[in-house]
Amino acid sequence: MTATPISSKDAVGLLARQKITVIDVREATELAATGTAKGGLHIALALVPLKANPKGPDFDKRIDPTKPIGVFCAVGGRAGQAVQALKALGYDAHNLGGFSDWAAAGGPVQR
C-alpha cells in the first residue's frame, strides 16, 4: 500500500490512462440524479466488502487488485468507510471525496 495520497485531480489522469479503478459508492438514486464518473464502477457502499473480495463468490472481476482504487460518494464520508473496507482486503485505496470533487477536477461524467 502506498503512503502517497491520490486526489480527485490525480485520479482523473490515472483513470484516463487506465492506471486506477474508480468506484462510486453512492446509491443508484443518487447516480440517477447527478451521473457518475465515466469509466468508473458503481458499487454501493454496503456491497463493497462482497464485490471487492477476490476470494468471494460475488467478486466483481472489473476490479484489478494490482491497481490502486479511488473511491468517492456524495461528500466523502461513505468513501472513507469503503476505503477502510478495501484496505482490510489488501487494496491500495484512496478517498477521492465527493462527486463534486470529481467533477471539479475535470473528471468526465456519464449519465
SEDOBA-926851 format. One record per residue (C-alpha): residue in one letter; x, y, z. Coordinates in steps of 0.1 Angstrom, whole numbers, plus 2048, in hexadecimal, padded with zeros to 3 digits. Example, Ala and Ser with C-alpha at 12.3 -4.5 7.8 and 13.67 -1.06 7.14 Angstrom:
# residues 2
A87B7D384E S8897F5847 
This chain:
# residues 111
M800800800 T80D8227F7 A81083E810 T80B8587F5 P7E78647F4 I7D58677D2 S7BF8857CD S7A18877B6 K7B789B79D D7D188079E A7B686579A V7A887677A G7CA872769 L7D084F776 L7AD84376B A7B3852748 R7D383C746 Q7C181E756 K7D981F774 I7BE82078F T79B812796 V78282D7A0 I7648227B4 D7458367BC V7358297DC R71683E7DB E6F382F7D7 A6E482A7B5 T6CB8467BB E6E885F7C1 L6F98547A0 A6D885978D A6D687C79A T6FA887793 G70B86E77D T72C85D786 A75085B77C K754850758 G769830757 G76382A77C L75080F78E H7308127A3 I7317FC7C2 A71A8087DE L72C80A800 A71B7EC80F L7267D67F3 V74B7E07F2 P7577C580A L7467AA7F5 K74E7B87D2 A7737C07DB N77C79F7EB P79078C7D1 K78A76C7E4 G7647707E6 P74A7637CF D73D7867C8 F75E7957BE D75B7AF7A2 K7757A6789 R7777CA77C I78B7D179C D7B07CC796 P7C17C47B7 T7E37D07A9 K7D67F47A3 P7CE80F7BC I7AA8167C3 G79B8397C6 V77983B7D7 F7608587D8 C73D85D7E5 A72887C7EA V74088F802 G75A87680D G74D86482C R74184481C A760844806 G775844826 Q762825833 A767814811 V78C81C812 Q78F80B834 A77D7EC827 L7937EB808 K7B47F081C A7A97D3833 L7A77BE813 G7CA7C9809 Y7C37E37F0 D7D58047EB A7B68197EF H7B183F7F0 N7948567FA L78E86E7DD G7738817F0 G7528897E1 F7448877BE S7478AD7BB D76D8AA7C2 W76F8927A4 A75C8A978E A76F8C879A A7908B6792 G7848B276E G77A88E771 P764882754 V74087C75E Q72786474F R701863756 
